[in-house]
Amino acid sequence: MLFALLMAGCDSGKEGQVVAKIRFAKENGATELELHANQITDVTPLAQLTDLKMLGLGLNRITDITPLAGLTKLKRLWLSDNQITDVMPLAKLTKLRTLYLARNPIPDDQKAMLRKALPNCRIEF
């Protein structure tokens, strides 16, 4: 089930690579996972990777980041160049120290809320 994860949101040419990276991360207890530029739309299966400390999801097609709310061990998160408008799910990720959200259509009130919720995090909008 985890491996069906992002396949709907990936080009056929990158499907095997994405699945292999996620399988490796889950099976080997990896704490870092980079899935940049894979045309990912659904991050739901990543919610199972609760030991991640770094996650790179830049240059994808992500709109809903709700499944990432449980990744409370994350210290670094890249979500630049997606279509994210609601960043509320990130407010509980209090261990974040670096968060990249550049080039997403995030409203100003959402930006202010996130800055207040994560005062110890460097956030790049």
Backbone as CSV, one residue per row, in Angstrom:
resi,resn,N_x,N_y,N_z,CA_x,CA_y,CA_z,C_x,C_y,C_z
1,MET,0.820,-1.181,0.000,0.000,0.000,0.000,0.872,1.257,0.000
2,LEU,1.926,1.266,0.791,2.828,2.408,0.812,3.418,2.661,-0.560
3,PHE,3.669,1.593,-1.296,4.368,1.749,-2.550,3.465,2.174,-3.690
4,ALA,2.168,2.141,-3.482,1.243,2.648,-4.484,1.184,4.151,-4.380
5,LEU,1.666,4.621,-3.294,1.711,5.968,-2.826,1.744,7.087,-3.828
6,LEU,2.817,7.302,-4.447,2.998,8.474,-5.272,2.881,8.148,-6.747
7,MET,2.618,6.896,-7.064,2.667,6.489,-8.460,1.657,7.239,-9.321
8,ALA,0.528,7.585,-8.770,-0.463,8.328,-9.544,0.033,9.726,-9.875
9,GLY,0.957,10.226,-9.093,1.449,11.575,-9.312,2.815,11.653,-9.954
10,CYS,3.319,10.576,-10.503,4.664,10.571,-11.080,4.621,10.271,-12.564
11,ASP,5.609,10.780,-13.303,5.752,10.387,-14.705,6.101,8.917,-14.724
12,SER,5.776,8.270,-15.800,6.105,6.854,-15.909,7.610,6.642,-15.862
13,GLY,8.385,7.609,-16.298,9.831,7.467,-16.303,10.462,7.536,-14.925
14,LYS,9.789,8.075,-13.937,10.378,8.233,-12.611,9.723,7.341,-11.575
15,GLU,8.687,6.637,-11.944,7.919,5.815,-11.018,8.796,4.861,-10.211
16,GLY,9.616,4.095,-10.876,10.461,3.119,-10.201,11.417,3.771,-9.230
17,GLN,11.945,4.908,-9.595,12.883,5.617,-8.743,12.196,6.081,-7.460
18,VAL,11.025,6.657,-7.560,10.309,7.140,-6.387,9.951,5.988,-5.466
19,VAL,9.405,4.928,-6.018,9.021,3.772,-5.215,10.240,3.172,-4.538
20,ALA,11.343,3.078,-5.248,12.558,2.516,-4.669,13.062,3.363,-3.503
21,LYS,13.015,4.680,-3.641,13.485,5.550,-2.569,12.622,5.396,-1.328
22,ILE,11.312,5.309,-1.520,10.424,5.186,-0.369,10.557,3.820,0.274
23,ARG,10.674,2.788,-0.533,10.865,1.445,0.014,12.150,1.418,0.827
24,PHE,13.208,1.989,0.298,14.483,2.034,1.003,14.335,2.787,2.328
25,ALA,13.673,3.912,2.290,13.503,4.721,3.503,12.752,3.944,4.574
26,LYS,11.687,3.284,4.194,10.885,2.556,5.174,11.638,1.330,5.695
27,GLU,12.234,0.555,4.801,12.887,-0.689,5.204,14.178,-0.464,5.966
28,ASN,14.864,0.609,5.700,16.156,0.831,6.335,16.130,1.900,7.417
29,GLY,14.957,2.358,7.768,14.846,3.339,8.838,15.562,4.639,8.527
30,ALA,15.621,5.006,7.257,16.301,6.234,6.861,15.658,7.432,7.537
31,THR,16.468,8.435,7.835,15.941,9.640,8.452,15.900,10.797,7.467
32,GLU,16.399,10.593,6.248,16.377,11.625,5.218,15.824,11.036,3.937
33,LEU,14.959,11.796,3.283,14.360,11.334,2.033,14.179,12.525,1.115
34,GLU,14.709,12.430,-0.097,14.566,13.490,-1.089,13.795,12.965,-2.280
35,LEU,12.695,13.627,-2.585,11.838,13.259,-3.700,11.525,14.501,-4.535
36,HIS,12.530,15.302,-4.776,12.360,16.519,-5.557,12.067,16.175,-7.013
37,ALA,11.263,17.011,-7.652,11.017,16.959,-9.098,10.521,15.603,-9.582
38,ASN,9.541,15.054,-8.900,8.958,13.774,-9.299,7.483,13.887,-9.687
39,GLN,6.965,15.091,-9.792,5.560,15.343,-10.123,4.597,14.682,-9.126
40,ILE,4.997,14.636,-7.897,4.193,14.032,-6.832,2.990,14.927,-6.531
41,THR,1.837,14.295,-6.379,0.621,15.024,-6.014,0.079,14.574,-4.661
42,ASP,0.307,13.335,-4.276,-0.259,12.770,-3.048,0.860,12.350,-2.106
43,VAL,0.919,12.966,-0.938,1.961,12.635,0.039,1.448,11.756,1.176
44,THR,0.238,11.252,1.052,-0.377,10.452,2.110,0.510,9.307,2.600
45,PRO,1.109,8.506,1.733,1.930,7.384,2.218,3.159,7.803,3.022
46,LEU,3.615,9.024,2.834,4.782,9.485,3.590,4.485,9.626,5.075
47,ALA,3.227,9.689,5.430,2.834,9.822,6.838,3.332,8.657,7.679
48,GLN,3.635,7.538,7.057,4.128,6.363,7.780,5.609,6.467,8.135
49,LEU,6.309,7.419,7.549,7.745,7.548,7.773,8.011,8.517,8.921
50,THR,7.539,8.155,10.089,7.537,9.051,11.242,8.920,9.339,11.836
51,ASP,9.945,8.627,11.417,11.293,8.884,11.932,12.086,9.856,11.068
52,LEU,11.489,10.339,9.993,12.207,11.260,9.110,12.606,12.530,9.836
53,LYS,13.842,12.960,9.568,14.328,14.222,10.110,14.503,15.252,9.000
54,MET,14.632,14.786,7.760,14.756,15.675,6.609,13.906,15.101,5.492
55,LEU,13.101,15.965,4.863,12.257,15.545,3.753,12.299,16.609,2.676
56,GLY,12.636,16.197,1.478,12.692,17.103,0.334,11.609,16.768,-0.675
57,LEU,10.676,17.682,-0.851,9.562,17.487,-1.784,9.398,18.686,-2.709
58,GLY,10.476,19.380,-2.988,10.403,20.542,-3.864,10.143,20.146,-5.306
59,LEU,9.625,21.093,-6.072,9.384,20.902,-7.511,8.458,19.734,-7.813
60,ASN,7.352,19.676,-7.102,6.345,18.650,-7.361,5.013,19.334,-7.651
61,ARG,3.918,18.628,-7.451,2.573,19.170,-7.706,1.684,19.008,-6.477
62,ILE,2.258,19.199,-5.333,1.573,18.962,-4.067,0.674,20.148,-3.719
63,THR,-0.562,19.835,-3.320,-1.494,20.859,-2.852,-1.870,20.627,-1.394
64,ASP,-1.997,19.367,-0.976,-2.436,19.022,0.372,-1.282,18.425,1.172
65,ILE,-0.873,19.125,2.228,0.234,18.640,3.067,-0.257,18.106,4.409
66,THR,-1.550,17.905,4.543,-2.120,17.378,5.786,-1.436,16.102,6.261
67,PRO,-1.100,15.146,5.366,-0.450,13.918,5.833,0.918,14.135,6.480
68,LEU,1.532,15.268,6.266,2.852,15.530,6.848,2.771,15.990,8.301
69,ALA,1.590,16.276,8.797,1.417,16.811,10.155,1.933,15.878,11.243
70,GLY,1.991,14.596,10.987,2.464,13.641,11.982,3.960,13.386,11.957
71,LEU,4.678,14.039,11.066,6.128,13.834,10.967,6.835,14.785,11.937
72,THR,6.589,14.567,13.206,7.011,15.501,14.245,8.514,15.494,14.540
73,LYS,9.268,14.599,13.944,10.720,14.588,14.148,11.456,15.393,13.085
74,LEU,10.712,15.905,12.097,11.347,16.662,11.021,12.072,17.892,11.548
75,LYS,13.289,18.081,11.033,14.063,19.279,11.346,14.204,20.159,10.109
76,ARG,14.215,19.531,8.935,14.340,20.265,7.673,13.281,19.749,6.699
77,LEU,12.594,20.690,6.056,11.531,20.329,5.126,11.551,21.268,3.928
78,TRP,11.625,20.686,2.742,11.602,21.435,1.498,10.273,21.189,0.792
79,LEU,9.507,22.251,0.611,8.233,22.169,-0.109,8.130,23.269,-1.169
80,SER,9.247,23.845,-1.543,9.245,24.909,-2.541,8.724,24.400,-3.875
81,ASP,8.156,25.323,-4.637,7.712,25.036,-6.000,6.643,23.950,-6.074
82,ASN,5.608,24.111,-5.272,4.426,23.255,-5.326,3.209,24.173,-5.462
83,GLN,2.018,23.694,-5.127,0.804,24.517,-5.193,0.102,24.550,-3.828
84,ILE,0.877,24.716,-2.783,0.371,24.687,-1.412,-0.205,26.049,-1.025
85,THR,-1.435,26.038,-0.495,-2.056,27.278,-0.022,-2.334,27.228,1.479
86,ASP,-2.476,26.030,2.045,-2.787,25.870,3.472,-1.599,25.236,4.178
87,VAL,-0.939,26.003,5.031,0.236,25.498,5.753,-0.076,25.155,7.211
88,MET,-1.334,25.200,7.592,-1.749,24.888,8.965,-1.210,23.530,9.448
89,PRO,-1.178,22.472,8.616,-0.665,21.181,9.104,0.786,21.233,9.584
90,LEU,1.538,22.227,9.170,2.942,22.323,9.569,3.119,22.978,10.937
91,ALA,2.091,23.591,11.460,2.185,24.339,12.713,2.572,23.470,13.904
92,LYS,2.317,22.174,13.848,2.648,21.276,14.961,4.045,20.672,14.846
93,LEU,4.752,20.990,13.787,6.093,20.430,13.588,7.125,21.323,14.274
94,THR,7.090,21.317,15.576,7.874,22.250,16.381,9.376,21.976,16.394
95,LYS,9.803,20.836,15.889,11.240,20.552,15.810,11.855,21.092,14.524
96,LEU,11.016,21.608,13.621,11.532,22.172,12.373,12.477,23.328,12.661
97,ARG,13.605,23.333,11.991,14.561,24.422,12.094,14.720,25.138,10.756
98,THR,14.407,24.431,9.661,14.496,25.010,8.326,13.298,24.544,7.520
99,LEU,12.589,25.500,6.929,11.396,25.194,6.141,11.397,26.054,4.894
100,TYR,11.386,25.392,3.749,11.380,26.088,2.468,10.012,25.959,1.824
101,LEU,9.353,27.098,1.623,8.018,27.140,1.018,7.953,28.123,-0.148
102,ALA,9.096,28.515,-0.671,9.132,29.503,-1.749,8.340,29.024,-2.965
103,ARG,7.773,29.983,-3.652,7.029,29.742,-4.894,5.829,28.815,-4.711
104,ASN,5.095,29.047,-3.621,3.797,28.438,-3.359,2.815,29.594,-3.155
105,PRO,1.553,29.442,-3.555,0.572,30.528,-3.402,-0.021,30.597,-1.990
106,ILE,0.829,30.848,-1.010,0.416,30.865,0.393,-0.047,32.275,0.769
107,PRO,-1.273,32.404,1.274,-1.779,33.722,1.681,-0.974,34.299,2.853
108,ASP,-0.958,35.612,2.956,-0.199,36.300,4.002,-0.621,35.890,5.405
109,ASP,-1.924,35.656,5.637,-2.361,35.264,6.972,-1.824,33.892,7.359
110,GLN,-1.688,33.012,6.389,-1.102,31.690,6.638,0.390,31.824,6.976
111,LYS,1.074,32.697,6.275,2.492,32.928,6.547,2.688,33.441,7.974
112,ALA,1.864,34.397,8.370,1.967,34.970,9.718,1.680,33.923,10.784
113,MET,0.672,33.100,10.555,0.323,32.045,11.512,1.489,31.079,11.679
114,LEU,2.121,30.710,10.577,3.223,29.747,10.637,4.447,30.338,11.330
115,ARG,4.739,31.575,11.060,5.866,32.228,11.749,5.646,32.245,13.262
116,LYS,4.421,32.497,13.672,4.098,32.530,15.100,4.165,31.129,15.711
117,ALA,3.681,30.132,14.985,3.660,28.761,15.480,5.055,28.138,15.556
118,LEU,5.957,28.579,14.684,7.309,27.999,14.615,8.372,29.090,14.787
119,PRO,8.457,29.682,15.968,9.377,30.805,16.163,10.867,30.430,16.047
120,ASN,11.208,29.171,16.234,12.598,28.738,16.169,12.986,28.169,14.805
121,CYS,12.124,28.383,13.827,12.345,27.825,12.490,12.618,28.952,11.504
122,ARG,13.635,28.753,10.672,13.906,29.682,9.567,12.989,29.288,8.421
123,ILE,12.056,30.159,8.083,11.074,29.859,7.044,11.338,30.758,5.837
124,GLU,11.436,30.145,4.689,11.628,30.880,3.441,10.361,30.751,2.603
125,PHE,9.692,31.902,2.406,8.479,31.910,1.585,8.793,32.333,0.176
